Every structure is written in structure tokens, then in C-alpha cells.
Amino acid sequence: MKNDFRAGVFFTAIGQYGNVVIQLLLNIILSRILTPTDFGVVAIVQVLLLFFKILAGQTISPAIIQNKKLTERDYGVIFNYSIILGVILAVVFGMSGFLLSKLYQNDIYMTISWVMSVLIVADSVSCVPNGILSKEKRFREINIRLLISLVIGAILGISAALLGAGVYSLIIVETVPAIISLALNLLIVDIKFTKSLDIGPIKEIIFFVKHQTIFALINYLYRNLDNLLVGNFLGATNLGNYSKGYQLISFPITVFLGIINPVLQPILSEHSNDIKLNRDTYLKITHGLALISVPVSVFMCLNADKIIYFLFGSQWSKAIIPFAVLSTSIWAQMLAQTISVFWQSRNLPNIQTRNGFISFVIVGSSIVIGIFSSDISGVAFAVAISYIINFFVSAMLLLHIGLEGKFSQLLRVMGKPFVLGIILVATIFISNPFLNFQSVFLTLLARGIIWLLIIIVFMIITGEYRTIKSLLKK
């Protein structure tokens, strides 16, 4: 298990760090060429697109990973169904552009919806090869494919933006990588062709897929309800500023969870009955991630204005407050998103679905309350609070039902990270006024050095550096 995890983390780290760097550079470049309204228009379509991508079989990949009885013929049959499903949903999505154009009084949504429907087909057809690659722990191929597709998509998207393509340059950035990934998937994964539409292989995975899909849809609703309501009640420009802040906090989450989550399920699925191993793994990963995510939350929250100006320019000044507020929940979102892996590895998708309903109530109701403030900062505050509450509720449910543990075990591993966070808040409040230079870059650099020194000293004094070193070594 250790060797598989080490190899998986190594190659996944290369892919995910490359992904984050490419996405961040794309954001920086396109944010200086395009307007908040351009981003807001695409964000509205992306909300609906994510819903269709879930229906298009996004949960088939983890079902293939978890099921050890599937044969090569079964993969071919499931692949046939994924093609049919993808085409049907792509057509429905393309037609939905008419409703979006009426709802938001903009005909551009009709064209955008048809162009982006290609993403649904590509994602649906890719679900079987993606599942096979992960199941076989072929992490190198997965991440090389990811980087190739992202680089090509980024080059074409930036070129289109410079040529004046506007909104369509953002669409190119989305669609081109998906098409290239699909092509590479079909080249590196040998799926046995069959004309059969036998329902048997579908029955093998239907229980897992059903509950995973329900959970994914619930997760989609409460994670996108803010975008839907902000876009509808506060307009595309406000949505562009809000989504920019939300997008920025997703980078640190992607950096770490993008490495750990894709590797954990294929490995832990082979130890689904070992409750102690799963519990110990969860607590160790939560402790390690908390030591990283809590300081990141503090730094991004208290330096939000400098980060926004440095990365995107002054035209995004209205994104500063939403970004600062949302940053306070980075640690909670990061820790909460590891929980689903353990529901899957323990073969408890039905309990995961119940967890999803609870999360929807907590986060969804908070978003609705935030919308009544008629301000994106109020929405951001409601969202941040709800994600923190949701993490503790979800973790308590996992420990109690899935891992036969106690909530006190979670509080114990979270103690030192919270103490570190308090120390950082106090130090940054005192030092920031003295570290304010004419150059935004120098200001961030100086503040970052102080922040990092405090973390290093804390790690040495408390002995936590040994914990991180041991975790990375194992």
C-alpha cells in the first residue's frame, strides 16, 4: 500500500501542480484581457454544465474502481452506454441555451450552450477509460495526459483572447483539454469493442452509481446555488467578481486534494474492511492537511487586497472582500472534501448520500440567507460560515458511522493547527502595517517570508515537523 501511495502521490503531484500553475497563469492573463462580465457569462453556463456532467456518468469512474468483479467485456458494454448517454445529454444541454437566453436576456447563451455541449460527450465517453486507468493505478499516464491537454488548451485560449474572441476564449480553454484528454484516453486504454448493450454490467455498478450520483447532485446544488442565485438576483458582473474570489480559493484546495484524493480511493478500496486502517489514515491526513490549510486560510484572508491586485489588476477590486471572506473557509472545505473518499472506500455510498442531504440543508439555507443581504460580501460570509459548520458535522458523521471513531479524536488532531492559526492572525495583524511597500510584489514577498518563518518556528518548537516528515515519508 505504501509503495502504491508513494508512486501515486509523486505522479499526481506533478500533474496537479502543473494544473494549478497553468490555471493560475491562465487566470492572470485572461483576467487582464477580459472583463468581469465575460467571466460572469461563462460562469452562468458552467453552473448548468456541471449538472449535466454529473448526469453524464461522472460517478461511473469511482464505481469501476470500487468493483472488483468487472471483466474487459463489461467495460466495453458500459462504454457503449456512456456514448449513448453523453450524446443524449449533450443535445438536451444545447437546447437549454434557449432557456438561458430568455432568463438572462442575452442570445449569446444559445451559441455558448451548443459549443460547450461537446464537453458533456467528452466527459461521458471518458468515464470508463478514466476508471480503468485509476483502478490499474496508472497515475503516470493519467497526469501526463492531463498536462498535455491543459497546455494545448491554454495556448489556444490565450491566442483567441489576444485576437479578440472575448467570451469564446474562455470556452476554448474549457473544451479543448476535454477533447484532447478523450483522444489520449482512447489511445492509451484498450477497451474491448462490443456491440452488446447487455444490462448485466450496469446492474453490477448501479447501486454504487445511484448513490454516488445522488450525492454528486446534492453536492452540486449546494456548491453552485450561490452562483445561480447571485447571477439571477445580483447580475453577471457581481457573479464575475464573486466567482473570481471563489475560484482563487480553489487553487490551494486543488493543490493538495488533487494529489491525495485521486490516489486514496484506488488504494483504500483494497482495504475496505480494515476499519482501523481507514480511521488512522483519515486522522493522519486530516492532521497533515490542517497544518497546511489553516495557515493558508489566514494568509489569503489577511492579504486579500494585495493578492487580487497582484494577480488580476485593479479592475477586480470588488472581488477583494468576497475573496477575503471565502478564504476563511479554505481549511474547512479542504478537510471536508477528503471525507467522501472514505465513504467510498468503506463501501457506504448510501450513508454518503445522507451526509450530502445534511450538507445541502446547512449550506443551501445559508446561501439563501446571504442573498437577502443583496450584496456579494453577505453571500460570501454566509457561504464561509456554512462550510465550516458542514465540515464538523460531516466529520462527526464519518467518524461515528463509517470509521467507528470518536469526535474527540478529530478535535485532538485539529488542536495544534488551530493554535498555529491564532498565532499567525495575531502576528500578521501587528506586522502588516509595517510591511506595506509601493510594490505589491515586494509587499507580498515580505509578508510571506514572515508568515513562513512563524510556521517553521512553530513546527520546530512543537515537533510537528516530524509529523509532516513522517507522513510524507510513509
C-alpha positions in Angstrom: 0.0 0.0 0.0 2.8 2.4 0.9 4.6 1.9 -2.4 1.4 2.4 -4.4 0.6 5.5 -2.4 4.1 7.0 -2.8 4.1 6.4 -6.6 0.6 7.7 -7.0 1.3 10.9 -5.0 4.5 11.5 -7.0 2.9 11.4 -10.4 -0.3 13.0 -9.3 1.7 15.8 -7.7 3.4 16.5 -11.0 0.0 16.6 -12.8 -1.8 18.6 -10.2 0.9 21.2 -9.5 1.2 21.6 -13.3 -2.6 22.0 -13.5 -2.6 24.7 -10.8 0.3 26.6 -12.3 -1.4 26.5 -15.8 -4.8 27.5 -14.4 -3.3 30.3 -12.3 -1.3 31.7 -15.3 -4.5 31.5 -17.4 -6.4 33.3 -14.8 -3.8 36.1 -14.6 -3.5 36.6 -18.3 -7.2 36.3 -19.3 -8.3 38.5 -16.3 -6.2 41.3 -17.7 -7.7 40.9 -21.2 -11.3 40.1 -20.5 -13.9 41.8 -18.2 -15.7 40.5 -15.1 -18.9 40.4 -17.3 -17.2 38.0 -19.7 -16.3 35.7 -16.8 -19.8 36.0 -15.3 -21.5 35.0 -18.6 -19.4 31.8 -18.8 -19.8 31.1 -15.1 -23.6 31.0 -15.6 -23.3 28.4 -18.3 -20.7 26.4 -16.3 -23.2 26.1 -13.4 -25.6 24.2 -15.7 -22.8 22.4 -17.4 -21.6 20.8 -14.1 -25.1 19.5 -13.5 -25.2 17.7 -16.9 -21.7 16.4 -16.5 -22.8 14.6 -13.3 -25.7 13.1 -15.2 -23.4 12.1 -18.0 -21.7 9.4 -15.8 -19.2 11.2 -13.7 -19.7 8.7 -10.9 -19.0 5.7 -13.2 -15.3 6.0 -12.7 -15.3 5.5 -8.9 -17.8 2.7 -9.4 -15.4 0.9 -11.7 -12.5 1.4 -9.2 -14.5 0.0 -6.3 -16.0 -3.0 -8.2 -13.5 -5.9 -8.4 -15.8 -8.2 -10.5 -16.0 -6.3 -13.7 -14.4 -8.0 -16.8 -13.0 -6.5 -20.0 -16.3 -7.3 -21.8 -18.2 -5.4 -19.0 -16.0 -2.4 -19.6 -16.9 -2.4 -23.3 -20.7 -2.7 -22.6 -20.5 0.2 -20.0 -18.5 2.2 -22.6 -21.4 1.8 -25.1 -23.9 3.1 -22.7 -21.7 6.1 -21.8 -21.6 7.1 -25.5 -25.4 6.9 -25.8 -25.9 8.8 -22.6 -23.4 11.5 -23.5 -25.0 12.2 -26.9 -28.5 12.5 -25.5 -27.5 14.8 -22.6 -25.4 17.0 -25.0 -28.4 17.6 -27.2 -30.6 18.5 -24.2 -27.9 20.8 -22.9 -27.5 22.5 -26.3 -31.3 23.1 -26.4 -31.2 24.5 -22.8 -29.3 27.6 -24.2 -32.7 28.9 -25.4 -34.0 29.0 -21.8 -30.8 30.7 -20.5 -31.0 33.3 -23.3 -34.6 34.1 -22.2 -33.8 34.1 -18.5 -30.8 36.4 -18.7 -31.9 38.4 -21.8 -28.8 37.5 -23.8 -28.8 35.5 -27.1 -25.2 34.6 -26.7 -26.2 31.7 -24.3 -27.7 29.8 -27.2 -24.4 29.6 -29.1 -22.3 29.0 -26.0 -24.5 26.1 -24.9 -24.2 24.3 -28.2 -20.4 24.7 -28.3 -20.0 23.6 -24.7 -22.2 20.6 -25.2 -19.1 18.9 -26.6 -17.7 18.8 -23.1 -20.6 16.6 -22.0 -19.9 14.0 -24.7 -16.2 14.0 -24.0 -16.7 13.6 -20.2 -19.2 10.8 -20.6 -17.2 8.8 -23.0 -14.0 9.3 -20.9 -15.6 7.9 -17.7 -14.8 4.3 -18.4 -11.1 4.8 -19.5 -10.7 7.1 -16.5 -12.0 4.5 -14.2 -9.7 1.8 -15.7 -6.6 4.0 -15.5 -7.2 4.8 -11.8 -8.2 1.2 -11.0 -4.9 -0.1 -12.5 -3.0 2.7 -10.7 -1.6 4.1 -13.9 -1.1 7.5 -12.4 1.8 8.4 -14.7 -0.4 8.2 -17.8 -3.3 10.0 -16.1 -1.2 13.0 -15.3 0.9 13.2 -18.4 -2.4 13.2 -20.4 -3.7 16.0 -18.1 -0.7 18.3 -18.6 -0.6 17.8 -22.4 -4.3 18.7 -22.8 -4.1 21.7 -20.4 -1.1 23.2 -22.2 -2.6 23.0 -25.6 -5.9 24.4 -24.3 -4.2 27.2 -22.6 -2.2 28.2 -25.7 -5.2 28.2 -27.9 -7.4 30.1 -25.3 -4.8 32.9 -24.8 -4.3 33.2 -28.5 -8.0 33.5 -29.1 -8.3 36.2 -26.3 -5.5 38.2 -27.9 -7.3 38.0 -31.2 -10.4 39.5 -29.7 -12.5 36.3 -29.2 -13.8 37.5 -25.8 -16.1 35.1 -24.1 -15.2 32.3 -26.6 -11.6 32.2 -25.5 -12.8 31.0 -22.1 -14.9 28.3 -23.8 -11.8 27.2 -25.8 -9.9 26.8 -22.5 -12.7 24.5 -21.3 -13.4 22.4 -24.4 -10.1 21.8 -26.0 -8.5 20.0 -23.0 -11.6 17.7 -22.7 -11.4 16.7 -26.3 -7.6 16.1 -26.2 -8.0 14.1 -23.0 -10.6 11.9 -24.6 -8.5 11.2 -27.6 -5.5 10.3 -25.4 -7.7 8.1 -23.2 -8.8 6.1 -26.3 -5.2 5.7 -27.3 -3.7 4.5 -24.0 -6.6 2.4 -22.7 -7.5 -0.8 -24.6 -11.3 -1.1 -24.3 -12.6 -4.3 -26.0 -15.2 -3.3 -28.6 -18.6 -4.9 -28.4 -21.9 -4.3 -29.9 -23.7 -5.6 -26.8 -26.0 -3.5 -24.7 -26.3 -6.2 -22.0 -27.8 -4.7 -18.9 -25.7 -7.1 -16.6 -22.6 -4.9 -16.2 -24.8 -1.9 -15.4 -26.5 -3.9 -12.7 -23.1 -4.6 -11.2 -22.4 -0.9 -10.6 -25.9 0.5 -10.4 -26.1 0.6 -6.5 -22.8 2.5 -6.2 -23.5 4.8 -9.2 -27.0 5.6 -8.0 -25.9 6.8 -4.5 -22.8 8.5 -5.9 -24.9 10.3 -8.4 -27.4 11.4 -5.8 -24.6 12.6 -3.6 -22.9 14.4 -6.5 -26.1 16.2 -7.5 -26.7 17.3 -3.9 -23.1 18.4 -3.7 -23.6 20.2 -7.0 -26.7 22.0 -5.7 -25.2 23.4 -2.6 -21.9 24.2 -4.2 -23.5 26.1 -7.1 -26.6 27.5 -5.6 -24.6 30.7 -4.7 -23.6 31.2 -8.4 -27.2 30.5 -9.6 -28.7 33.0 -7.1 -26.0 35.7 -7.4 -26.2 35.5 -11.2 -30.0 35.7 -11.2 -30.6 38.3 -8.4 -27.3 40.4 -8.5 -26.3 40.2 -12.2 -23.4 38.8 -14.3 -20.9 41.4 -13.2 -21.4 40.7 -9.5 -21.2 37.0 -10.3 -17.9 37.5 -12.1 -16.4 39.2 -9.1 -17.8 36.6 -6.7 -16.7 33.7 -8.8 -13.3 35.2 -9.2 -12.8 35.1 -5.4 -14.2 31.6 -5.2 -12.0 30.4 -8.0 -9.0 31.8 -6.3 -9.6 29.9 -3.0 -10.0 26.7 -5.1 -6.3 26.7 -6.1 -4.8 25.7 -2.7 -7.6 23.1 -2.3 -6.8 21.7 -5.7 -3.0 21.7 -5.0 -3.4 19.3 -2.1 -6.7 17.4 -2.6 -5.9 17.0 -6.3 -2.9 15.0 -5.2 -4.3 12.9 -2.4 -7.9 12.1 -3.3 -7.3 10.5 -6.7 -4.7 8.2 -5.1 -6.5 7.3 -1.9 -9.6 5.6 -3.3 -7.9 3.1 -5.7 -5.6 2.1 -2.8 -8.1 2.1 0.1 -10.7 0.2 -2.0 -8.5 -2.8 -1.5 -8.7 -2.4 2.3 -12.4 -1.5 2.6 -13.0 -3.9 5.6 -10.0 -2.7 7.6 -11.7 0.0 9.7 -8.7 0.8 11.8 -6.5 1.4 8.8 -9.1 3.7 7.2 -9.6 5.6 10.5 -5.9 6.1 11.2 -5.4 7.2 7.6 -8.2 9.7 7.8 -6.9 11.2 11.1 -3.3 11.4 9.8 -4.3 13.1 6.6 -6.7 15.5 8.4 -3.9 16.5 10.8 -1.4 17.0 8.0 -3.8 18.9 5.8 -4.9 21.1 8.7 -1.3 22.1 9.4 -1.1 23.4 5.8 -4.7 24.7 5.2 -5.2 26.7 8.3 -2.1 28.9 7.7 -3.0 29.3 4.0 -6.5 30.4 5.0 -5.1 33.0 7.4 -2.6 34.4 4.9 -5.0 34.7 2.0 -7.7 36.3 4.1 -5.5 38.9 5.6 -3.7 39.7 2.4 -6.7 39.5 0.0 -6.3 43.0 -1.5 -2.6 42.6 -2.4 -3.2 39.1 -3.9 -6.1 40.4 -6.1 -4.2 43.5 -7.3 -1.0 41.5 -8.0 -2.7 38.6 -9.9 -5.6 40.3 -11.7 -5.3 44.1 -11.5 -7.4 46.9 -10.2 -10.4 46.1 -12.3 -11.1 43.3 -9.9 -11.2 45.4 -6.7 -14.8 44.4 -6.0 -13.7 40.8 -5.7 -11.4 41.6 -2.7 -14.0 41.4 0.1 -15.7 38.2 -1.2 -12.3 36.6 -1.6 -11.1 37.6 1.9 -14.3 36.2 3.5 -14.3 33.0 1.5 -10.6 32.4 2.3 -11.6 31.8 6.0 -13.3 28.6 4.9 -10.4 27.2 2.8 -9.3 24.8 5.6 -12.8 23.6 6.2 -13.5 23.0 2.5 -10.2 21.2 2.1 -10.8 18.9 5.0 -14.4 18.2 4.2 -13.6 17.1 0.6 -11.5 14.2 1.8 -14.5 12.7 3.7 -16.2 11.4 0.5 -13.1 9.2 -0.3 -13.6 7.3 3.0 -17.3 6.8 2.4 -16.4 5.3 -1.0 -13.5 3.2 0.3 -15.8 1.8 3.1 -18.5 0.9 0.5 -21.0 3.1 2.3 -22.4 5.3 -0.6 -25.8 5.2 0.9 -24.6 6.9 4.1 -22.6 9.3 2.0 -25.9 10.3 0.3 -27.4 11.0 3.7 -24.4 13.1 4.5 -25.0 15.0 1.3 -28.5 15.9 2.2 -27.4 17.3 5.6 -24.7 19.4 3.8 -27.3 20.7 1.4 -29.5 21.9 4.2 -26.6 23.6 6.0 -25.0 25.3 3.0 -28.2 25.9 1.0 -30.1 27.6 3.7 -27.1 29.8 4.5 -26.8 30.9 0.8 -30.4 31.9 0.7 -30.0 34.0 3.8 -26.9 35.6 2.3 -28.8 36.5 -0.9 -31.2 38.6 1.2 -28.3 40.9 2.0 -28.4 41.9 -1.7 -24.6 42.1 -1.6 -21.9 39.5 -2.7 -20.0 40.1 0.5 -23.0 39.0 2.5 -23.3 35.9 0.4 -19.6 35.2 0.8 -19.9 35.5 4.6 -22.9 33.1 4.7 -21.1 30.6 2.5 -17.9 30.6 4.6 -19.7 30.0 7.9 -21.8 27.2 6.4 -18.7 25.4 5.1 -17.1 25.5 8.5 -20.2 24.1 10.2 -20.6 21.5 7.4 -17.1 20.2 7.9 -17.6 19.4 11.6 -21.0 17.8 11.1 -19.7 15.7 8.2 -16.6 14.6 10.1 -18.6 13.7 13.1 -20.9 11.5 11.0 -18.0 9.8 9.2 -16.1 9.0 12.5 -19.3 7.8 14.2 -20.8 5.6 11.5 -18.0 4.9 8.9 -14.8 4.6 11.0 -16.1 3.6 14.5 -14.2 6.5 16.0 -14.9 9.5 18.3 -15.3 13.2 17.5 -12.8 13.9 20.3 -10.1 12.2 18.1 -10.8 14.8 15.4 -10.6 17.7 17.9 -7.3 16.3 19.1 -5.6 16.3 15.7 -7.0 19.8 15.0 -5.7 21.4 18.2 -2.2 22.4 17.1 -3.2 23.6 13.6 -5.8 26.0 15.3 -3.2 27.3 17.8 -0.9 28.0 14.8 -3.7 29.8 13.1 -4.3 32.1 16.1 -0.6 32.9 16.3 -0.5 33.8 12.6 -3.5 36.0 12.9 -2.0 38.0 15.7 1.4 38.3 14.1 0.0 39.4 10.7 -2.3 42.0 12.2 0.7 43.5 14.0 3.3 43.2 11.2 1.2 44.0 8.0 1.1 47.8 8.6 4.9 47.9 8.7 5.2 45.7 5.5 3.4 47.9 3.0 5.6 48.9 0.1 4.9 50.6 -3.1 5.5 47.4 -5.0 2.7 44.9 -4.4 5.0 42.0 -5.2 7.6 43.1 -2.5 4.8 43.6 0.0 3.5 40.0 -0.6 7.0 38.7 -0.6 7.9 40.3 2.8 4.6 39.3 4.4 5.1 35.8 3.0 8.5 35.4 4.5 7.3 36.4 8.0 4.4 34.0 7.6 6.6 31.2 6.6 9.2 31.8 9.4 6.4 31.7 12.0 5.2 28.4 10.6 8.7 26.9 10.6 9.4 28.1 14.2 6.1 26.7 15.4 6.8 23.3 13.7 10.2 23.1 15.3 9.1 24.1 18.8 6.0 21.7 18.8 7.8 18.9 17.0 5.1 18.9 14.3 7.8 18.9 11.6 8.4 15.3 12.5 4.7 14.5 11.9 4.8 16.1 8.4 8.2 14.4 7.6 6.9 11.0 8.8 3.6 11.4 6.8 5.5 12.4 3.6 8.0 9.6 4.1 5.3 7.0 4.6 
